[in-house]
Amino acid sequence: MNPEQLAQLIDHTNLKPDATEDDIRRLCAEAKRFLFAAVCVHPVYVSLATTLLADSPVQVASVVGFPLGANETNTKAYETKRAIIAGANEIDMVLPIGALKGGKHDVVLNDIRAVVQAAQGAVVKVIIEACLLTDEEKVRACQIAREAGAHFVKTSTGFGAHGARVEDVRLMRQTVGDALGVKAAGGIRTYAQALAMVQAGASRLGTSGSVKIMEESVMSPTRRAWAIPTTFPDETHSHTS
């Protein structure tokens, strides 16, 4: 995998609670430099990011129901509509974790479906927060996300007990097959970790360590030995701002 290919899998992320406008300006400048797939920012910064990236192919992703997933469904739908109006092309939502663990699968389905509908065709990634789930629950979450019309399933918020793990990415990919993208997020700090996630089945990577990963990828003597999996669908779902 060459550095350009790797960059196209990365959502360059700053979801820190103390992120400032200057931080977001830096994030967007870095995304334009490396041509990352997207930036992922809090809703309050969607408009700024959209303006800064207007002359680039980099997409703008924002979060909904973040980081706990415990908002009412109507609130999530409203958050989604507001993010789309502000310029977001992609929505990373947290599913209602308590409902999933309580076996209320219809609640989870309707929650995700409401966000998908509110997104008006924009990409929707469903964060399952894998660190809180059993393997059976992870599988069920992925199945429900697919049924609800989401485009990706995503491992983590980055605010849980741990972030992405190779075994979770592999299980999620096995569950959704080629039907959905799989986004690994949380704790991905090195080129080696990024490649391990891709090899396990990730088609998108969420990380705040993107620049370091790219710098390592340029230096890596083994980078040409890797190839992007070719059995996955086109999951970039490019939209104009």
Secondary structure as the mmCIF struct_conf table of DSSP 4:
data_model
#
loop_
_struct_conf.conf_type_id
_struct_conf.id
_struct_conf.beg_label_comp_id
_struct_conf.beg_label_asym_id
_struct_conf.beg_label_seq_id
_struct_conf.end_label_comp_id
_struct_conf.end_label_asym_id
_struct_conf.end_label_seq_id
HELX_RH_AL_P HELX_RH_AL_P1 PRO A 3 ALA A 7
TURN_TY1_P TURN_TY1_P1 GLN A 8 LEU A 9
STRN STRN1 ILE A 10 ASN A 14
TURN_TY1_P TURN_TY1_P2 PRO A 17 ASP A 18
HELX_RH_AL_P HELX_RH_AL_P2 GLU A 21 PHE A 34
TURN_TY1_P TURN_TY1_P3 LEU A 35 LEU A 35
BEND BEND1 ALA A 37 ALA A 37
STRN STRN2 ALA A 38 VAL A 41
HELX_RH_3T_P HELX_RH_3T_P1 PRO A 43 TYR A 45
HELX_RH_AL_P HELX_RH_AL_P3 VAL A 46 LEU A 52
TURN_TY1_P TURN_TY1_P4 LEU A 53 ASP A 55
BEND BEND2 SER A 56 PRO A 57
STRN STRN3 GLN A 59 VAL A 64
BEND BEND3 GLY A 65 GLY A 65
TURN_TY1_P TURN_TY1_P5 PHE A 66 LEU A 68
BEND BEND4 ASN A 71 ASN A 71
HELX_RH_AL_P HELX_RH_AL_P4 THR A 73 ALA A 86
TURN_TY1_P TURN_TY1_P6 GLY A 87 GLY A 87
BEND BEND5 ASN A 89 ASN A 89
STRN STRN4 GLU A 90 VAL A 94
HELX_RH_AL_P HELX_RH_AL_P5 ILE A 97 LYS A 101
TURN_TY1_P TURN_TY1_P7 GLY A 102 GLY A 103
HELX_RH_AL_P HELX_RH_AL_P6 HIS A 105 ALA A 118
TURN_TY1_P TURN_TY1_P8 ALA A 119 GLY A 121
BEND BEND6 ALA A 122 ALA A 122
STRN STRN5 VAL A 123 ILE A 127
HELX_RH_3T_P HELX_RH_3T_P2 ALA A 130 LEU A 132
BEND BEND7 LEU A 133 LEU A 133
HELX_RH_AL_P HELX_RH_AL_P7 ASP A 135 ALA A 148
TURN_TY1_P TURN_TY1_P9 GLY A 149 GLY A 149
BEND BEND8 HIS A 151 HIS A 151
STRN STRN6 PHE A 152 LYS A 154
BEND BEND9 GLY A 158 ALA A 161
HELX_RH_AL_P HELX_RH_AL_P8 VAL A 166 VAL A 176
TURN_TY1_P TURN_TY1_P10 GLY A 177 ASP A 178
BEND BEND10 ALA A 179 LEU A 180
STRN STRN7 GLY A 181 ALA A 185
BEND BEND11 GLY A 186 GLY A 187
BEND BEND12 THR A 190 THR A 190
HELX_RH_AL_P HELX_RH_AL_P9 TYR A 191 ALA A 200
TURN_TY1_P TURN_TY1_P11 GLY A 201 GLY A 201
BEND BEND13 SER A 203 SER A 203
STRN STRN8 ARG A 204 THR A 207
BEND BEND14 SER A 208 SER A 208
HELX_RH_AL_P HELX_RH_AL_P10 SER A 210 MET A 219
TURN_TY1_P TURN_TY1_P12 PRO A 221 THR A 222
HELX_RH_3T_P HELX_RH_3T_P3 ARG A 223 ALA A 225
BEND BEND15 THR A 230 PHE A 232
#
